[in-house]
Structure formats: C-alpha cells, structure tokens
Amino acid sequence: MSREETYQLKYTIALIAEFAKKFHLGKKQAYNYLKRFNGLGYLKSYYDVLHTLSFEEAIRDISIICFRNGGKLQYQDL
C-alpha cells in the first residue's frame, strides 16, 4: 500500500468515526449508511478536496450527497 493510500484510508476511517458521532450512530452503522447512499464513493472521488476541509465541512458535504441519494439524515448546523 502506498503512502497516499495509507493517508486516504486513515482519513476515511476518521471521517466515518466523526460522521457516526455527528449523527449518533455506531461506526458500523455510519459505514453502512455512507456506503449505501454513495457517501463513500463521493469521498473516494473527491478525496483531494475533502481532506483539505474541516471534518465538519466534509461531513456536511457528504451528508448532502447521501440525502440526495435517498438517505434520511440531514446535517444540522449547531
């Protein structure tokens, strides 16, 4: 595994954990939700941009993509 792939994997794991916290889900639930509603596909396609954002901004963007693909969770600014 290349260094870049390792960074992407670590970022993805961290983002899933933060997504789970934001929406009060278990990590497995968050992973399944993101996979089902194309959040992980979006993350893979736009990693180069998303990893430059804060987790909060990245979670907002990914939650919008999931919602547009049939997910029911909506991001709420606090």
C-alpha positions in Angstrom: 0.0 0.0 0.0 1.4 3.4 -1.0 1.8 6.3 1.5 -1.1 8.2 -0.3 -3.4 5.1 0.0 -2.5 4.9 3.7 -3.4 8.5 4.2 -6.7 8.1 2.4 -7.5 5.0 4.4 -6.8 6.8 7.7 -8.7 9.8 6.7 -11.7 7.7 5.7 -11.7 5.8 9.0 -11.5 9.1 10.9 -14.3 10.7 8.8 -16.6 7.7 9.4 -16.0 7.9 13.1 -16.8 11.7 13.1 -19.9 11.1 11.0 -21.0 8.4 13.4 -20.6 10.9 16.3 -22.4 13.7 14.5 -25.4 11.5 13.8 -25.3 9.4 16.9 -24.6 6.2 15.1 -22.3 3.3 15.7 -19.3 3.2 13.4 -20.6 0.2 11.5 -24.0 1.9 11.0 -22.2 5.0 9.7 -20.1 3.0 7.3 -23.1 1.1 6.0 -25.1 4.3 5.6 -22.3 6.1 3.8 -21.8 3.0 1.5 -25.5 2.6 0.8 -26.1 6.3 -0.1 -22.8 6.8 -2.0 -21.1 8.9 0.6 -18.0 6.7 0.4 -18.0 6.9 -3.4 -18.1 10.7 -3.2 -15.3 10.6 -0.6 -13.2 8.4 -2.9 -13.8 10.6 -5.9 -13.3 13.9 -4.2 -10.7 13.0 -1.5 -8.2 15.5 -2.9 -10.6 18.4 -2.0 -12.4 16.9 1.0 -9.3 16.2 3.0 -8.4 19.9 2.9 -11.7 20.8 4.6 -12.5 20.5 8.3 -14.3 17.3 9.3 -17.4 19.4 10.0 -17.4 20.7 6.4 -16.6 17.3 4.9 -19.4 15.7 6.9 -21.8 18.4 5.8 -20.9 17.8 2.2 -21.1 14.0 2.4 -24.4 14.1 4.3 -25.9 16.3 1.5 -24.7 13.7 -1.1 -26.3 10.9 0.9 -29.5 12.8 1.3 -29.7 13.4 -2.5 -29.2 9.6 -2.9 -32.1 8.7 -0.7 -30.6 8.9 2.8 -32.7 10.4 5.6 -30.1 12.0 7.8 -29.9 15.8 7.4 -27.0 17.9 8.6 -28.0 20.5 11.2 -25.6 23.4 12.0 -25.3 23.9 15.7 
